Amino acid sequence: MDLALTLKDVSSVITDDMFDNMVIMIRNLLETINNIVGNPIIKVIADSINDPKIDRAIMELESKDISLAKVIGMLRDPDVLRGGAYVLLTLVKAIGAGSREYLKNHSR
């Protein structure tokens, strides 16, 4: 009974336009979630976070034992080139292209 009264009160406040906008937002949110969940890079990142090397890297950050030479040395590692650098730079490129397209469509 309380639920029916609550729904009656809510339905008197929400307009059809408000409801339509909520449905569109929920649909867009679900589409975004589906894209995230279905993206293999998310699984790779999640699995990589559990690598013990990440814990060691964080400890190195805390001890401030990071040098430019160490970072440059990491860039020579094939896994860094293949995974980190290539994938991240491709992502940055996609973000740049997407933001350019967004600005083109939404500029004043």
trRosetta pair geometry for C-beta under 8 A, 3 or more apart (Angstrom, degrees):
i j d omega theta_ij theta_ji phi_ij phi_ji
1 4 5.8 -53 -152 33 32 111
1 5 6.6 29 151 -15 65 105
2 5 5.7 -56 -150 38 33 110
2 6 6.2 35 152 -21 67 106
3 6 5.6 -54 -146 36 31 112
3 7 6.3 31 155 -18 65 106
4 7 5.8 -53 -146 37 30 111
4 8 6.4 35 152 -22 63 105
5 8 5.5 -51 -149 33 33 115
5 9 6.5 32 153 -18 65 104
6 9 5.7 -54 -150 36 32 110
6 10 6.2 28 154 -16 67 108
7 10 5.7 -54 -141 40 31 109
7 11 6.0 31 159 -21 66 109
8 11 6.0 -56 -143 37 25 109
8 12 6.7 25 156 -21 60 106
9 12 6.0 -60 -156 31 29 109
9 13 7.0 17 152 -13 63 109
10 13 5.9 -67 -156 37 36 107
10 14 6.1 15 159 -7 74 114
11 14 6.2 -58 -129 44 32 99
14 18 4.9 -131 -160 87 76 130
14 19 5.6 87 154 -57 117 91
15 18 4.7 101 52 5 76 102
15 19 7.0 -139 96 -3 42 87
16 19 5.6 -55 -149 38 33 112
16 20 6.2 35 153 -20 67 105
17 20 5.6 -52 -145 36 32 112
17 21 6.3 32 155 -18 65 106
18 21 5.8 -55 -149 37 29 111
18 22 6.4 31 152 -20 64 105
19 22 5.7 -53 -149 35 32 112
19 23 6.5 33 153 -20 65 104
20 23 5.7 -54 -150 34 32 112
20 24 6.5 31 152 -18 65 104
21 24 5.7 -53 -148 36 33 111
21 25 6.3 32 154 -18 66 106
22 25 5.7 -55 -146 38 32 111
22 26 6.2 31 155 -18 66 106
23 26 5.8 -54 -145 38 29 110
23 27 6.3 32 154 -20 64 106
24 27 5.7 -54 -147 36 30 112
24 28 6.3 28 155 -17 64 107
25 28 5.8 -55 -147 39 30 110
25 29 6.2 32 153 -20 65 107
26 29 5.6 -54 -146 37 31 114
26 30 6.3 31 155 -18 65 106
27 30 5.9 -55 -147 37 29 109
27 31 6.4 32 153 -20 63 106
28 31 5.6 -53 -148 35 32 114
28 32 6.4 33 153 -19 64 105
29 32 5.7 -54 -150 36 32 111
29 33 6.3 31 153 -18 66 105
30 33 5.6 -50 -144 37 34 112
30 34 6.3 37 154 -21 64 105
31 34 5.7 -53 -149 35 30 113
31 35 6.5 32 151 -20 63 104
32 35 5.7 -53 -150 34 32 112
32 36 6.4 30 153 -17 65 105
33 36 5.7 -56 -149 37 32 110
33 37 6.1 25 157 -14 68 110
34 37 6.0 -56 -138 42 28 106
34 38 5.8 15 165 -8 64 118
35 38 6.2 -64 -136 47 22 102
35 39 6.2 33 159 -40 60 109
36 39 5.9 -55 -151 16 26 116
36 42 5.9 91 177 -71 69 153
37 42 7.1 -86 -117 70 22 158
39 42 4.9 90 82 -7 95 104
39 43 7.9 -173 102 -2 57 81
40 43 5.5 -51 -159 34 51 112
40 44 6.3 51 146 -20 75 103
41 44 5.4 -52 -148 38 39 115
41 45 6.2 40 153 -20 69 104
41 87 6.8 159 -128 -169 122 131
42 45 5.8 -53 -147 37 30 110
42 46 6.2 30 154 -19 64 108
43 46 5.7 -55 -144 39 30 111
43 47 6.2 27 158 -15 65 108
44 47 6.0 -58 -147 40 27 107
44 48 6.1 27 155 -21 63 112
44 83 7.7 -156 165 -147 133 112
45 48 5.6 -58 -144 38 29 112
45 49 6.5 40 155 -32 64 99
46 49 5.9 -45 -154 18 30 115
46 50 7.7 23 152 -12 57 101
47 50 6.2 -63 -167 32 38 108
47 51 7.8 58 138 -42 63 89
48 51 5.5 -25 -166 -10 51 119
48 54 7.3 116 148 -54 72 128
49 54 6.1 28 -158 -52 41 175
50 54 7.6 100 65 26 4 135
51 54 5.2 105 72 -12 82 98
52 55 5.5 -46 -162 31 53 114
52 56 6.6 51 144 -17 74 101
53 56 5.5 -53 -150 39 40 112
53 57 6.2 45 150 -24 69 103
54 57 5.6 -52 -148 34 32 113
54 58 6.5 33 152 -20 64 103
55 58 5.8 -54 -151 34 31 111
55 59 6.6 31 151 -18 64 104
56 59 5.6 -53 -150 36 35 112
56 60 6.4 38 150 -21 66 103
57 60 5.5 -51 -150 34 34 114
57 61 6.6 39 149 -22 64 101
58 61 5.5 -48 -152 31 35 115
58 62 6.6 36 150 -19 65 102
59 62 5.6 -51 -150 35 36 112
59 63 6.4 23 154 -9 67 107
60 63 5.9 -61 -145 45 32 102
60 65 5.0 -94 -157 65 79 98
60 66 6.0 100 143 -63 105 87
61 64 7.3 26 -180 -76 34 40
61 66 6.5 16 -99 -32 56 131
66 70 5.9 -123 -154 66 57 138
66 71 7.0 53 179 -48 98 98
67 70 4.7 104 55 0 76 100
67 71 7.3 -143 97 -1 45 84
68 71 5.6 -54 -150 37 37 111
68 72 6.2 36 152 -17 69 106
69 72 5.7 -54 -143 40 31 110
69 73 6.1 38 153 -24 64 106
70 73 5.6 -52 -148 35 29 116
70 74 6.6 34 151 -23 62 101
71 74 5.7 -50 -154 29 33 113
71 75 7.0 39 147 -25 62 99
72 75 5.6 -48 -158 24 38 116
72 76 7.5 40 147 -21 61 97
73 76 5.9 -52 -165 24 41 112
73 77 7.7 52 141 -31 63 93
74 77 5.5 -35 -166 6 49 119
74 80 5.2 130 157 -79 81 163
75 80 6.0 -121 -116 115 30 138
75 81 7.1 79 -176 -70 57 83
75 85 6.8 74 -136 -64 81 143
76 80 7.7 49 55 53 28 128
76 81 7.8 -14 -166 -40 15 115
77 80 4.2 80 72 5 100 108
77 81 6.9 -177 88 -8 52 84
78 81 5.6 -56 -146 40 34 110
78 82 5.8 23 161 -12 71 112
79 82 6.0 -57 -134 45 28 103
79 83 5.4 -5 176 13 67 118
79 84 7.4 58 132 -2 68 97
80 83 6.8 -62 -120 55 17 87
80 84 4.7 -33 -153 40 59 123
80 85 5.8 55 148 -16 74 102
81 84 7.6 9 -29 55 11 82
81 85 5.2 -30 -127 43 38 126
81 86 6.3 52 160 -28 54 102
82 85 7.9 62 20 48 17 86
82 86 5.8 -29 -158 18 24 133
83 86 7.0 88 34 44 4 95
83 87 5.8 -23 -178 3 44 124
84 87 6.6 -73 -137 43 9 98
84 88 5.8 -3 173 -7 56 120
85 88 6.2 -63 -137 44 19 105
85 89 5.9 13 167 -13 61 114
86 89 6.1 -60 -143 41 23 105
86 90 6.2 24 157 -19 62 109
87 90 5.7 -56 -148 37 29 112
87 91 6.3 32 152 -20 64 106
88 91 5.5 -52 -148 36 33 114
88 92 6.3 35 152 -19 65 103
89 92 5.4 -47 -144 36 35 114
89 93 6.3 41 152 -22 64 102
90 93 5.5 -51 -149 34 32 114
90 94 6.5 33 151 -19 64 104
91 94 5.7 -53 -148 36 32 111
91 95 6.4 33 152 -19 65 104
92 95 5.6 -52 -147 36 32 112
92 96 6.4 35 152 -21 64 105
93 96 5.6 -54 -150 35 31 114
93 97 6.4 27 154 -15 65 105
94 97 5.8 -53 -145 39 32 108
94 98 6.1 31 155 -18 65 109
95 98 5.7 -57 -144 41 29 111
95 99 6.1 27 158 -19 65 107
96 99 5.9 -55 -143 37 27 106
96 100 6.4 29 156 -20 62 106
97 100 5.7 -54 -149 35 30 113
97 101 6.4 29 153 -16 64 107
98 101 5.7 -56 -148 39 32 110
98 102 6.2 35 152 -22 66 106
99 102 5.4 -49 -143 36 34 115
99 103 6.2 35 157 -19 66 104
100 103 5.9 -54 -147 37 28 109
100 104 6.4 32 152 -22 62 107
101 104 5.6 -53 -148 34 31 115
101 105 6.4 18 157 -9 64 110
102 105 6.1 -67 -150 44 28 102
102 106 5.8 -16 166 16 68 119
103 106 6.3 -74 -127 56 25 85
103 107 5.4 46 170 -58 68 101
104 107 6.4 -25 -126 -3 18 113
